[in-house]
Amino acid sequence: MSTPAIELKGISKAFGPVQANKDISIRVMPGTIHGIIGENGAGKSTLMSILYGFYKADAGEIWINGKKTEIPDSQHAIRAGIGMVFQHFKLVENFTVLENVVLGAEDGALLRPTLARARAQLKKLAEEYELNVDPDALIEDIGVGMQQRVEILKSLYRQADILILDEPTGVLTPAEADHLFRILESLKREGKTIILITHKLREIMEITDTVSVMRRGEMTATVRTADTSPPELAELMVGRKVLLRVEKAPARPGDKVLEVRNLSVTDDKGVKRIKDISFEVRAGEILGIAGVAGNGQSELLEALGGYQSATGTILVNGQPIDLTGSKSDGRTRRDRGIAHVPEDRQREGLIMDFQAWENVAFGYHHRPEYQKNRFLMDHAAMKADCERKMERFDVRPPNPMLLAKSFSGGNQQKLVVAREIERNPDLLLVGQPTRGVDIGAIEFIHQQLVALRDQGKAILLVSVELDEILSLSDRIAVMFDGQIMGERMPAETTAKELGLLMAGIRGEAA
């Protein structure tokens, strides 16, 4: 047998009382794509962060290509031929793409020659792997999909032989994910070793050669992908059988809860992002909005949620919502029975340096149950409420005092979903509800959305996951270039037809 490209022996890591990794050993062979799956909080990202030098293990050894290797920091990892694309991007937002790519990899005291060489190399990599991105664009001005490309380009620029990708498709459309997989197959053919951390079983079955399963900080199994199946992997991940499809009764739509008429949104550069769209959502139904990211779905949620100005008419339970002025904000929306799970949990749903109990109360902190009197908030009541929500939504670890940034991405999402769903809204706006969430949590979140629908609530769901749109929605509207291309019933359409509408092709042309 050939020497493993990576071998971890007896790796353990604790964060205070939380044991993130427990005596983990794993071997990854060269020139293969090795998947690592597990629930959020299982320790996958921690293990790979140790390999990349982001964390230092409390115990254990790292072997690279048959040699014991000390990796105290990321610079040593890079010198050992390891690159990592983190789930939560490590980019400087007010730097350009080019500056982010060379950051930490400067090859001299003078920056200008480094940038010139990097620009040429970036162009070559972008053309070779179809990862086109403007090198002079500021990170803060580009979308999450483009930021993902920058992270991948950073690793390719450093010529890593071992590439770790932590939930790399969490911000990509299905087509972009397929493109990424073609890139990974190409890298594999060149002899690169790839570790893919993902919760998506379709990706594991499609792209990996071998898969390791982690549960509660331990490695529970390693199998050849060809010898397993999605149901078996799901059960290994969660420790019980998991429903891989959404079970729901037919919808029983009632009165109109949301009516949108001739809604338009223009951004600060004068570009019209939403173009005179109209639709409605009734009590007891889920309307899914499908579309490739960047076609107006985000602006639609922002306009409905109260932090994007718009023109047109929005009615909730027959009453108009202000689109401008002092009563057009998020608090007014919440007071009118609208709850909102935003697309980007870290930028819009949470304050990462605040504790969990504070985040769970945000937006609702003025409510009577959180007040001691007219002037003081009841922090004890907020913490107790957070504990109840964490228990009900299985947030791990269930500690209201932890900072939001201390939780895994999926557990951060559970905090946001718990905060909004538990408010019993008339209308729930949901953007990418299961982005970066593991299979067990996906099942739970989907069940909560269906239960809310069955209680007679209206739900507007925005997702780039076509499987999610098809399985959850009672009706589907497809957006392209700020317009609604058409509506379909899930039972009467296909992913192919929706894909054509998402590309702007409809009618006889489709």
Secondary structure, 3 states (H helix, E strand, C coil): CCCCCEEEEEEEEEECCEEEEEEEEEEECCCCEEEEEECCCCCHHHHHHHHCCCCCCCEEEEEECCEECCCCCHHHHHHCCEEEECCCCCCCCCCEHHHHHHCCCCCCCCHHHHHHHHHHHHHHHHHHHCCCCCCCCEHHHCCHHHHHHHHHHHHHHCCCCEEEEECCCCCCCHHHHHHHHHHHHHHHHCCCEEEEECCCHHHHHHHCCEEEEEECCEEEEEEEHHHCCHHHHHHHHHCCCCCCCCCCCCCCCCCEEEEEEEEEEECCCCCEEEEEEEEEEECCEEEEEECCCCCCHHHHHHHHHCCCCCEEEEEECCEECCCCCCCCCHHHHHHCCEEEECCCHHHHHCCCCCEHHHHHHCCCCCCHHHECCCCCECHHHHHHHHHHHHHHCCCCCCCCCCEHHHCCHHHHHHHHHHHHHCCCCCEEEEECCCCCCCHHHHHHHHHHHHHHHHCCCEEEEECCCHHHHHHHCCEEEEEECCEEEEEECHHHCCHHHHHHHHCCCCHHHC
